[in-house]
């Protein structure tokens, strides 16, 4: 019996199933379907950022009280992806059989999957942590014909797990996405040595084998970051500097509110180069500004890394104001209520000094592929329901696992005799907690 699709609901269900089979990133993030997103709320939903608590000991049997300070992050559902097929009367009669329908649907699903994966992978540049074999900026091997392809091997990739653990990320639901060139390198390094049964199975399924507790996948959708013309600096004696002391903030002030993205702030620098540019997604460190371990309440052994969230251009004297994430929250500082919130959400061990040197990761005007390792909750994907058409035949379906939703709609053109099938999706995504992920790339 030929495989015929019976009705509009069948077309919607089959496309969603095919789409889900083709996805890489879409299966690795925290997906959710929200039916209430509409133009009345500006296509934006607010997602709560989970609170943190520190182990308070007051030296007595009394309960040490800590107030609850919860932040929010707005997520805009503004991505619209669609595919459509137009088949004429003669094609329907002569060649558009069940097999052709199947192949056409698979091709359309692949297009939708690539669109979703590319958008989700673009969120990687919001992770401020950057490791390459465990250290920011450390050189990795490069592809001889394309210097933007920095190749990882299994041992270098282990640095990503170490960084995630240092950042207090739960050791579960950990995934990483790299390029196919990276996958080839990792598989090759593992095949040359003893390969456990689990890795053998992974190799047979083309998934990159087990590396620590992170599941690694390959995709061609990794974003490309091109650095600005700014001076890179060395972080100790040359390059850009902090322009003004006490540029730290309190968590209560930057945790976010309805419609306002939290954990960002403005930072004033000088010496980055006259009329120089800094691009969104760039990463830098500040001299003597070490990352803070909020669980152990002590400084970590590496400098805190910050990412730039919007393009910026310096003036003719090299002064520039950047919007950065995370905010500079110095542990131990009092926010007017207590030190609890700044300790729990602290990002640095000390306030950056005036004229402290900075160092950007990567040379100026250089392109590189951004790969990342992350916990599932790092990136939130929200899909919503599209309006049902007033004409033609339509149906709608959503997936409880990924949160993705598809509307199927078909109609005919009376003038041309074309029969049109289309599948539409509307979704959005954002990084809710950059500390739940890290970039895995080098320069």
MITOR-362974 format. One record per residue (C-alpha): residue number from 1; x, z, y. Coordinates in pm, 1 decimal. Layout:
N
@k:NUM x:X z:Z y:Y
...
//
This chain:
443
@k:1 x:0.0 z:0.0 y:0.0
@k:2 x:138.4 z:-91.8 y:342.3
@k:3 x:228.7 z:191.1 y:577.8
@k:4 x:-33.7 z:149.6 y:849.2
@k:5 x:-85.3 z:395.3 y:1134.5
@k:6 x:-450.9 z:489.9 y:1145.3
@k:7 x:-522.8 z:609.7 y:1497.7
@k:8 x:-379.2 z:734.9 y:1827.3
@k:9 x:-306.8 z:1080.5 y:1687.4
@k:10 x:-110.7 z:922.8 y:1403.8
@k:11 x:101.1 z:723.6 y:1648.2
@k:12 x:175.0 z:1041.3 y:1847.8
@k:13 x:262.4 z:1245.5 y:1538.2
@k:14 x:491.7 z:982.4 y:1388.1
@k:15 x:681.8 z:930.8 y:1715.8
@k:16 x:733.8 z:1304.5 y:1756.3
@k:17 x:865.4 z:1331.6 y:1400.2
@k:18 x:1102.4 z:1038.0 y:1448.3
@k:19 x:1219.1 z:1177.2 y:1782.5
@k:20 x:1290.2 z:1517.1 y:1629.5
@k:21 x:1496.3 z:1358.4 y:1350.3
@k:22 x:1714.5 z:1176.3 y:1606.1
@k:23 x:1780.0 z:1473.3 y:1836.7
@k:24 x:2109.3 z:1662.7 y:1851.8
@k:25 x:2097.5 z:1881.8 y:2163.9
@k:26 x:1720.1 z:1914.7 y:2152.6
@k:27 x:1744.9 z:2121.9 y:1833.7
@k:28 x:2020.1 z:2351.8 y:1961.8
@k:29 x:1859.8 z:2497.6 y:2275.0
@k:30 x:1568.8 z:2733.2 y:2337.9
@k:31 x:1266.5 z:2502.0 y:2355.7
@k:32 x:919.5 z:2592.2 y:2475.1
@k:33 x:594.6 z:2408.8 y:2547.4
@k:34 x:412.6 z:2532.5 y:2857.8
@k:35 x:63.6 z:2399.3 y:2907.1
@k:36 x:17.2 z:2554.5 y:3251.4
@k:37 x:282.4 z:2349.6 y:3437.2
@k:38 x:106.3 z:2137.9 y:3700.1
@k:39 x:137.8 z:2000.2 y:4051.0
@k:40 x:-32.0 z:2318.6 y:4178.0
@k:41 x:278.3 z:2522.5 y:4096.4
@k:42 x:523.4 z:2250.0 y:4196.8
@k:43 x:610.5 z:2173.1 y:3834.8
@k:44 x:823.3 z:2489.0 y:3832.9
@k:45 x:806.9 z:2784.7 y:3599.7
@k:46 x:996.3 z:3111.5 y:3639.7
@k:47 x:1182.1 z:3246.7 y:3337.6
@k:48 x:1296.3 z:3608.7 y:3329.2
@k:49 x:1663.2 z:3686.1 y:3281.0
@k:50 x:1701.4 z:3976.7 y:3034.6
@k:51 x:1820.5 z:4311.2 y:3175.2
@k:52 x:2147.3 z:4479.7 y:3084.7
@k:53 x:2208.1 z:4847.4 y:3031.5
@k:54 x:2531.4 z:5043.7 y:3035.1
@k:55 x:2606.9 z:5345.8 y:2819.3
@k:56 x:2557.7 z:5627.1 y:3068.9
@k:57 x:2696.8 z:5968.4 y:2979.4
@k:58 x:2636.1 z:6252.5 y:3221.4
@k:59 x:2812.4 z:6515.9 y:3010.0
@k:60 x:2490.2 z:6702.8 y:2929.3
@k:61 x:2194.4 z:6665.6 y:2698.3
@k:62 x:1987.3 z:6530.5 y:2984.9
@k:63 x:1855.4 z:6176.8 y:2978.7
@k:64 x:2071.6 z:5958.1 y:3200.9
@k:65 x:1820.7 z:5740.2 y:3383.7
@k:66 x:1894.9 z:5377.7 y:3466.0
@k:67 x:1645.5 z:5170.8 y:3661.2
@k:68 x:1534.1 z:4833.4 y:3532.4
@k:69 x:1663.3 z:4543.7 y:3742.5
@k:70 x:1531.6 z:4214.3 y:3607.3
@k:71 x:1625.2 z:3875.7 y:3748.1
@k:72 x:1444.3 z:3543.6 y:3725.4
@k:73 x:1543.3 z:3180.1 y:3720.7
@k:74 x:1319.3 z:2890.2 y:3827.1
@k:75 x:1301.9 z:2595.3 y:3590.9
@k:76 x:1170.7 z:2265.5 y:3724.3
@k:77 x:993.7 z:2026.2 y:3489.0
@k:78 x:1090.1 z:1699.3 y:3655.5
@k:79 x:1228.3 z:1470.8 y:3383.4
@k:80 x:1008.1 z:1179.5 y:3280.1
@k:81 x:1101.8 z:967.3 y:2979.1
@k:82 x:898.7 z:684.2 y:2830.0
@k:83 x:916.4 z:383.2 y:2603.3
@k:84 x:660.4 z:110.1 y:2564.3
@k:85 x:600.5 z:-183.0 y:2332.5
@k:86 x:405.6 z:-494.9 y:2425.4
@k:87 x:284.8 z:-714.1 y:2138.8
@k:88 x:86.0 z:-1034.5 y:2185.8
@k:89 x:-202.7 z:-1160.8 y:1971.3
@k:90 x:7.5 z:-1417.6 y:1785.2
@k:91 x:284.1 z:-1165.0 y:1712.9
@k:92 x:29.4 z:-921.3 y:1571.6
@k:93 x:-103.1 z:-1185.8 y:1335.7
@k:94 x:223.5 z:-1351.2 y:1232.6
@k:95 x:501.5 z:-1092.7 y:1231.0
@k:96 x:407.1 z:-742.1 y:1344.2
@k:97 x:361.4 z:-600.1 y:995.0
@k:98 x:407.0 z:-242.1 y:873.7
@k:99 x:784.3 z:-279.0 y:834.6
@k:100 x:819.4 z:-410.3 y:1187.1
@k:101 x:611.6 z:-120.9 y:1316.0
@k:102 x:839.9 z:124.7 y:1140.4
@k:103 x:1159.0 z:-29.7 y:1279.9
@k:104 x:1014.0 z:-57.1 y:1628.3
@k:105 x:904.5 z:305.7 y:1624.0
@k:106 x:1249.3 z:420.0 y:1506.8
@k:107 x:1419.1 z:227.3 y:1785.5
@k:108 x:1181.0 z:368.7 y:2045.4
@k:109 x:1233.7 z:722.8 y:1913.0
@k:110 x:1611.4 z:677.5 y:1932.6
@k:111 x:1581.1 z:582.1 y:2299.7
@k:112 x:1374.2 z:890.9 y:2378.0
@k:113 x:1612.6 z:1117.4 y:2182.6
@k:114 x:1916.9 z:985.8 y:2369.1
@k:115 x:1739.6 z:1047.3 y:2700.1
@k:116 x:1660.9 z:1409.0 y:2611.5
@k:117 x:2007.8 z:1478.5 y:2467.6
@k:118 x:2185.4 z:1327.5 y:2768.0
@k:119 x:1986.1 z:1542.0 y:3009.3
@k:120 x:2045.1 z:1860.2 y:2808.8
@k:121 x:2418.9 z:1788.7 y:2777.7
@k:122 x:2438.5 z:1745.7 y:3156.0
@k:123 x:2369.0 z:2120.6 y:3178.9
@k:124 x:2718.5 z:2189.2 y:3037.0
@k:125 x:2872.3 z:2160.8 y:3384.3
@k:126 x:2681.7 z:2476.5 y:3483.4
@k:127 x:2888.2 z:2687.9 y:3242.4
@k:128 x:3161.8 z:2847.6 y:3451.8
@k:129 x:3381.0 z:2948.3 y:3158.8
@k:130 x:3633.9 z:2681.2 y:3060.4
@k:131 x:3862.5 z:2703.3 y:2756.7
@k:132 x:4111.6 z:2463.6 y:2604.6
@k:133 x:4274.0 z:2621.7 y:2306.1
@k:134 x:4175.7 z:2955.9 y:2458.2
@k:135 x:4319.8 z:2902.0 y:2807.3
@k:136 x:4173.3 z:2721.3 y:3107.3
@k:137 x:4362.5 z:2410.6 y:3202.2
@k:138 x:4586.3 z:2403.9 y:2894.9
@k:139 x:4669.1 z:2047.3 y:2797.2
@k:140 x:4512.8 z:1902.7 y:2485.8
@k:141 x:4600.9 z:1576.3 y:2318.8
@k:142 x:4456.1 z:1270.8 y:2492.1
@k:143 x:4330.3 z:940.4 y:2366.0
@k:144 x:4603.3 z:688.4 y:2450.5
@k:145 x:4357.9 z:418.7 y:2559.0
@k:146 x:4114.2 z:643.5 y:2748.7
@k:147 x:4259.4 z:952.3 y:2922.5
@k:148 x:3909.0 z:1089.2 y:2984.9
@k:149 x:3884.1 z:1158.2 y:2610.1
@k:150 x:4064.7 z:1484.4 y:2548.5
@k:151 x:4072.3 z:1538.9 y:2174.7
@k:152 x:4012.5 z:1875.7 y:2009.1
@k:153 x:4124.6 z:1989.6 y:1667.8
@k:154 x:3999.5 z:2280.5 y:1458.3
@k:155 x:4254.6 z:2536.9 y:1578.0
@k:156 x:4199.4 z:2454.7 y:1944.8
@k:157 x:3823.5 z:2479.2 y:1904.5
@k:158 x:3856.6 z:2839.2 y:1784.6
@k:159 x:3925.3 z:2945.2 y:2144.8
@k:160 x:3559.0 z:2879.8 y:2225.7
@k:161 x:3441.7 z:3148.5 y:1983.8
@k:162 x:3689.7 z:3400.5 y:2124.0
@k:163 x:3567.7 z:3336.8 y:2477.9
@k:164 x:3200.6 z:3372.7 y:2381.9
@k:165 x:3271.8 z:3703.6 y:2212.0
@k:166 x:3464.6 z:3826.3 y:2519.0
@k:167 x:3160.3 z:3742.4 y:2729.9
@k:168 x:2934.2 z:3958.2 y:2515.1
@k:169 x:2744.0 z:3671.9 y:2354.0
@k:170 x:2552.9 z:3764.6 y:2035.1
@k:171 x:2734.8 z:3628.4 y:1730.0
@k:172 x:2431.7 z:3432.7 y:1609.1
@k:173 x:2264.3 z:3098.5 y:1686.6
@k:174 x:2597.5 z:2965.5 y:1816.0
@k:175 x:2638.3 z:2589.4 y:1848.0
@k:176 x:2888.0 z:2350.7 y:2000.3
@k:177 x:2863.3 z:1985.6 y:2096.4
@k:178 x:3170.4 z:1763.0 y:2125.1
@k:179 x:3244.8 z:1390.7 y:2120.1
@k:180 x:3271.2 z:1178.3 y:1807.3
@k:181 x:3646.6 z:1152.5 y:1870.7
@k:182 x:3666.5 z:1531.9 y:1859.2
@k:183 x:3462.3 z:1531.8 y:1540.1
@k:184 x:3701.9 z:1285.5 y:1381.1
@k:185 x:3999.1 z:1504.0 y:1475.3
@k:186 x:3837.3 z:1825.1 y:1348.4
@k:187 x:3728.5 z:1669.8 y:1018.7
@k:188 x:4071.6 z:1520.5 y:967.2
@k:189 x:4249.3 z:1850.8 y:1023.0
@k:190 x:4018.8 z:2024.6 y:774.1
@k:191 x:4031.8 z:1751.4 y:511.0
@k:192 x:4410.9 z:1780.6 y:501.3
@k:193 x:4383.7 z:2138.4 y:376.9
@k:194 x:4166.7 z:2345.8 y:145.8
@k:195 x:3800.3 z:2273.8 y:218.5
@k:196 x:3539.7 z:2533.2 y:111.9
@k:197 x:3217.6 z:2418.3 y:-53.5
@k:198 x:3014.7 z:2469.7 y:262.8
@k:199 x:3246.9 z:2248.9 y:462.5
@k:200 x:3240.6 z:1984.2 y:190.1
@k:201 x:2862.3 z:1971.0 y:216.9
@k:202 x:2884.1 z:1948.2 y:594.0
@k:203 x:3130.6 z:1661.7 y:570.6
@k:204 x:2897.3 z:1472.4 y:340.9
@k:205 x:2616.3 z:1512.8 y:595.3
@k:206 x:2842.7 z:1405.6 y:884.5
@k:207 x:2797.3 z:1743.5 y:1056.1
@k:208 x:3128.5 z:1884.1 y:1171.0
@k:209 x:3237.6 z:2156.1 y:925.6
@k:210 x:3219.1 z:2529.4 y:978.2
@k:211 x:3453.0 z:2672.0 y:1241.2
@k:212 x:3410.3 z:3051.3 y:1271.2
@k:213 x:3040.8 z:3128.1 y:1327.4
@k:214 x:2979.1 z:2827.6 y:1552.2
@k:215 x:2799.5 z:2521.4 y:1418.9
@k:216 x:2965.7 z:2210.4 y:1563.0
@k:217 x:2794.4 z:1876.2 y:1624.1
@k:218 x:2908.0 z:1543.3 y:1764.2
@k:219 x:2724.6 z:1331.5 y:2021.1
@k:220 x:2799.5 z:1044.4 y:2255.0
@k:221 x:2603.1 z:1211.2 y:2534.9
@k:222 x:2876.1 z:1445.6 y:2666.9
@k:223 x:2876.0 z:1436.6 y:3048.6
@k:224 x:3169.6 z:1305.6 y:3250.3
@k:225 x:3302.6 z:1526.6 y:3530.3
@k:226 x:3516.7 z:1375.3 y:3804.5
@k:227 x:3693.4 z:1628.7 y:4022.3
@k:228 x:3703.5 z:1603.1 y:4399.9
@k:229 x:3998.3 z:1526.2 y:4623.9
@k:230 x:4068.7 z:1898.2 y:4689.7
@k:231 x:4411.0 z:2051.3 y:4637.6
@k:232 x:4438.3 z:2195.4 y:4288.7
@k:233 x:4655.0 z:2493.2 y:4383.9
@k:234 x:4856.7 z:2717.5 y:4155.1
@k:235 x:4663.6 z:3042.0 y:4201.5
@k:236 x:4959.0 z:3240.9 y:4329.3
@k:237 x:5153.6 z:3074.5 y:4610.8
@k:238 x:5002.0 z:2740.3 y:4704.6
@k:239 x:4666.4 z:2569.4 y:4751.4
@k:240 x:4329.9 z:2688.7 y:4876.1
@k:241 x:4270.6 z:3049.1 y:4976.6
@k:242 x:3986.2 z:3294.6 y:5025.6
@k:243 x:3891.0 z:3284.5 y:5393.8
@k:244 x:3777.9 z:3637.0 y:5472.6
@k:245 x:3766.3 z:3965.7 y:5285.0
@k:246 x:3462.3 z:4135.1 y:5130.4
@k:247 x:3287.4 z:3818.5 y:5015.9
@k:248 x:3138.1 z:4001.1 y:4719.2
@k:249 x:2763.2 z:4061.3 y:4676.0
@k:250 x:2530.8 z:4303.1 y:4494.8
@k:251 x:2336.4 z:4206.4 y:4184.7
@k:252 x:2013.8 z:4327.9 y:4343.3
@k:253 x:2063.9 z:4075.5 y:4622.7
@k:254 x:2132.2 z:3771.7 y:4402.7
@k:255 x:1932.4 z:3837.1 y:4084.2
@k:256 x:1672.6 z:3580.4 y:4190.8
@k:257 x:1304.6 z:3592.5 y:4274.0
@k:258 x:1008.3 z:3361.1 y:4228.7
@k:259 x:1131.1 z:3007.7 y:4296.9
@k:260 x:1485.1 z:3122.2 y:4386.1
@k:261 x:1775.3 z:3070.2 y:4147.8
@k:262 x:1981.5 z:3382.9 y:4102.2
@k:263 x:2347.5 z:3466.0 y:4041.5
@k:264 x:2481.1 z:3224.0 y:4303.0
@k:265 x:2641.0 z:3285.3 y:4641.9
@k:266 x:2832.9 z:3115.3 y:4923.0
@k:267 x:3211.9 z:3146.0 y:4933.1
@k:268 x:3430.1 z:3046.4 y:5229.5
@k:269 x:3773.4 z:2893.4 y:5158.0
@k:270 x:4047.8 z:2734.4 y:5361.1
@k:271 x:4350.3 z:2523.8 y:5277.9
@k:272 x:4172.1 z:2297.7 y:5027.0
@k:273 x:4279.0 z:1981.8 y:5215.5
@k:274 x:4158.8 z:1817.5 y:5533.7
@k:275 x:3821.1 z:1650.2 y:5474.5
@k:276 x:3869.9 z:1711.0 y:5101.7
@k:277 x:3578.2 z:1707.3 y:4859.2
@k:278 x:3475.8 z:1951.1 y:4587.2
@k:279 x:3226.8 z:1830.8 y:4326.8
@k:280 x:2944.3 z:2015.8 y:4157.3
@k:281 x:3062.5 z:2133.8 y:3818.3
@k:282 x:3422.8 z:2204.1 y:3919.8
@k:283 x:3577.6 z:2531.7 y:3803.6
@k:284 x:3830.0 z:2758.2 y:3976.0
@k:285 x:3984.3 z:3104.9 y:3951.2
@k:286 x:4079.2 z:3357.3 y:4222.1
@k:287 x:4410.7 z:3540.6 y:4234.3
@k:288 x:4393.4 z:3893.8 y:4082.8
@k:289 x:4019.1 z:3860.1 y:4019.9
@k:290 x:3982.7 z:3938.4 y:3650.4
@k:291 x:3671.0 z:3891.8 y:3438.9
@k:292 x:3468.9 z:4206.3 y:3368.7
@k:293 x:3362.5 z:4325.4 y:3023.2
@k:294 x:3026.3 z:4486.5 y:3096.6
@k:295 x:2999.3 z:4634.7 y:2746.3
@k:296 x:3331.0 z:4822.5 y:2748.2
@k:297 x:3327.7 z:4862.3 y:3127.7
@k:298 x:3681.6 z:4735.3 y:3169.5
@k:299 x:3866.3 z:4426.1 y:3288.8
@k:300 x:3936.8 z:4144.2 y:3045.9
@k:301 x:4279.7 z:3984.8 y:3013.5
@k:302 x:4190.7 z:3660.5 y:3192.4
@k:303 x:4079.4 z:3568.1 y:3543.4
@k:304 x:3707.6 z:3517.0 y:3603.3
@k:305 x:3614.9 z:3150.8 y:3631.9
@k:306 x:3360.4 z:3023.0 y:3882.9
@k:307 x:3178.3 z:2691.7 y:3891.9
@k:308 x:3068.3 z:2501.4 y:4201.5
@k:309 x:2695.0 z:2429.5 y:4196.0
@k:310 x:2672.9 z:2169.0 y:4475.2
@k:311 x:2900.4 z:1902.5 y:4622.9
@k:312 x:3082.1 z:2012.7 y:4938.0
@k:313 x:3321.9 z:1857.4 y:5191.1
@k:314 x:3586.0 z:2039.5 y:5393.7
@k:315 x:3623.1 z:1998.8 y:5767.5
@k:316 x:3924.5 z:1841.7 y:5937.3
@k:317 x:4119.8 z:2166.4 y:5902.4
@k:318 x:4056.0 z:2218.3 y:5530.1
@k:319 x:3787.0 z:2485.4 y:5566.0
@k:320 x:3496.9 z:2466.0 y:5324.3
@k:321 x:3192.7 z:2669.3 y:5215.6
@k:322 x:3108.7 z:2646.5 y:4846.4
@k:323 x:2801.2 z:2756.6 y:4655.0
@k:324 x:2930.5 z:2915.0 y:4336.5
@k:325 x:2818.3 z:3075.7 y:4012.2
@k:326 x:2847.7 z:3345.3 y:3897.9
@k:327 x:2819.1 z:3554.7 y:4208.6
@k:328 x:3117.9 z:3777.4 y:4282.9
@k:329 x:2981.4 z:4115.5 y:4173.3
@k:330 x:3257.1 z:4377.0 y:4170.6
@k:331 x:3211.8 z:4649.1 y:3909.6
@k:332 x:3201.5 z:5001.8 y:4050.2
@k:333 x:3059.3 z:4902.2 y:4388.9
@k:334 x:2742.4 z:5072.3 y:4514.0
@k:335 x:2445.8 z:4855.0 y:4605.3
@k:336 x:2274.7 z:5123.3 y:4812.4
@k:337 x:2093.4 z:5270.5 y:4513.1
@k:338 x:2366.7 z:5328.1 y:4255.5
@k:339 x:2656.9 z:5155.5 y:4082.3
@k:340 x:2456.0 z:5091.3 y:3764.6
@k:341 x:2335.7 z:4735.4 y:3833.8
@k:342 x:2673.7 z:4615.0 y:3960.7
@k:343 x:2844.6 z:4767.9 y:3657.5
@k:344 x:2597.3 z:4615.6 y:3410.8
@k:345 x:2606.1 z:4271.7 y:3574.2
@k:346 x:2958.6 z:4286.6 y:3712.9
@k:347 x:3155.3 z:3962.7 y:3700.8
@k:348 x:3493.4 z:4076.5 y:3838.8
@k:349 x:3703.0 z:4392.7 y:3829.1
@k:350 x:3783.6 z:4388.0 y:4202.5
@k:351 x:3681.3 z:4228.5 y:4530.0
@k:352 x:3884.7 z:3915.3 y:4616.3
@k:353 x:4134.3 z:3982.0 y:4894.5
@k:354 x:4152.5 z:3777.2 y:5212.2
@k:355 x:4399.5 z:3490.4 y:5163.0
@k:356 x:4395.8 z:3530.1 y:4783.1
@k:357 x:4495.0 z:3196.0 y:4631.3
@k:358 x:4261.2 z:2993.0 y:4414.5
@k:359 x:4333.5 z:2740.2 y:4141.0
@k:360 x:4102.1 z:2459.1 y:4035.8
@k:361 x:4093.1 z:2352.2 y:3671.8
@k:362 x:4213.1 z:1994.5 y:3653.2
@k:363 x:4403.6 z:1773.5 y:3894.5
@k:364 x:4230.8 z:1613.7 y:4192.0
@k:365 x:4024.0 z:1296.0 y:4144.1
@k:366 x:4046.2 z:1311.6 y:3765.4
@k:367 x:3770.7 z:1240.7 y:3509.4
@k:368 x:3716.3 z:1432.9 y:3186.8
@k:369 x:3451.6 z:1474.8 y:2919.9
@k:370 x:3277.6 z:1810.9 y:2919.9
@k:371 x:3205.5 z:1961.1 y:2579.0
@k:372 x:3059.3 z:2305.8 y:2525.5
@k:373 x:2989.5 z:2590.8 y:2286.5
@k:374 x:2687.8 z:2808.9 y:2354.7
@k:375 x:2428.4 z:3048.9 y:2224.9
@k:376 x:2083.6 z:2897.9 y:2179.7
@k:377 x:1930.3 z:3101.9 y:2463.9
@k:378 x:2186.5 z:2970.6 y:2714.1
@k:379 x:1982.9 z:2658.1 y:2789.5
@k:380 x:1605.8 z:2666.0 y:2820.7
@k:381 x:1406.3 z:2346.3 y:2759.7
@k:382 x:1045.2 z:2333.6 y:2875.5
@k:383 x:804.5 z:2049.1 y:2803.0
@k:384 x:455.9 z:2013.6 y:2943.2
@k:385 x:130.0 z:1827.1 y:2888.2
@k:386 x:73.0 z:1496.5 y:3065.9
@k:387 x:-270.9 z:1399.0 y:3192.0
@k:388 x:-490.2 z:1205.5 y:2953.1
@k:389 x:-555.8 z:848.6 y:3076.7
@k:390 x:-898.6 z:739.4 y:3201.3
@k:391 x:-878.8 z:407.4 y:3016.0
@k:392 x:-753.8 z:295.3 y:2676.6
@k:393 x:-695.9 z:522.0 y:2378.0
@k:394 x:-461.1 z:822.0 y:2396.0
@k:395 x:-353.3 z:1133.4 y:2210.4
@k:396 x:-114.3 z:1420.4 y:2260.0
@k:397 x:109.4 z:1627.6 y:2029.3
@k:398 x:365.7 z:1907.3 y:2075.7
@k:399 x:636.1 z:2045.3 y:1847.0
@k:400 x:651.4 z:2423.8 y:1791.1
@k:401 x:1023.4 z:2415.6 y:1702.3
@k:402 x:1174.6 z:2223.6 y:1994.5
@k:403 x:889.2 z:2263.4 y:2243.4
@k:404 x:890.0 z:1888.4 y:2308.0
@k:405 x:559.5 z:1709.5 y:2360.8
@k:406 x:460.2 z:1342.7 y:2357.1
@k:407 x:158.2 z:1157.4 y:2488.6
@k:408 x:66.0 z:832.1 y:2314.8
@k:409 x:-139.2 z:575.9 y:2507.2
@k:410 x:-244.0 z:224.0 y:2416.1
@k:411 x:-442.6 z:-45.8 y:2586.9
@k:412 x:-473.0 z:-422.9 y:2618.1
@k:413 x:-429.9 z:-666.8 y:2904.3
@k:414 x:-731.7 z:-898.3 y:2919.6
@k:415 x:-539.6 z:-1168.0 y:3109.3
@k:416 x:-232.7 z:-1195.9 y:2885.6
@k:417 x:-366.4 z:-1072.4 y:2554.2
@k:418 x:-76.9 z:-823.5 y:2531.7
@k:419 x:-141.0 z:-503.9 y:2336.8
@k:420 x:64.8 z:-224.1 y:2488.3
@k:421 x:173.5 z:95.8 y:2316.8
@k:422 x:355.9 z:363.0 y:2518.7
@k:423 x:493.2 z:711.5 y:2457.7
@k:424 x:558.2 z:945.8 y:2750.3
@k:425 x:732.3 z:1283.7 y:2785.0
@k:426 x:776.4 z:1525.5 y:3073.9
@k:427 x:1025.7 z:1809.8 y:3048.6
@k:428 x:1292.4 z:2010.3 y:3227.5
@k:429 x:1588.6 z:2230.8 y:3140.6
@k:430 x:1831.4 z:2470.9 y:3300.1
@k:431 x:2106.3 z:2716.3 y:3214.6
@k:432 x:1945.2 z:3059.9 y:3245.7
@k:433 x:2260.2 z:3259.8 y:3174.2
@k:434 x:2593.8 z:3076.3 y:3214.8
@k:435 x:2773.8 z:3361.3 y:3036.8
@k:436 x:2606.0 z:3253.7 y:2710.4
@k:437 x:2817.3 z:2936.2 y:2700.4
@k:438 x:3163.1 z:2799.7 y:2763.0
@k:439 x:3307.2 z:2456.8 y:2821.6
@k:440 x:3552.7 z:2326.9 y:2565.3
@k:441 x:3769.4 z:2074.0 y:2745.1
@k:442 x:4111.7 z:2043.5 y:2898.7
@k:443 x:4310.4 z:1855.4 y:3160.3
//
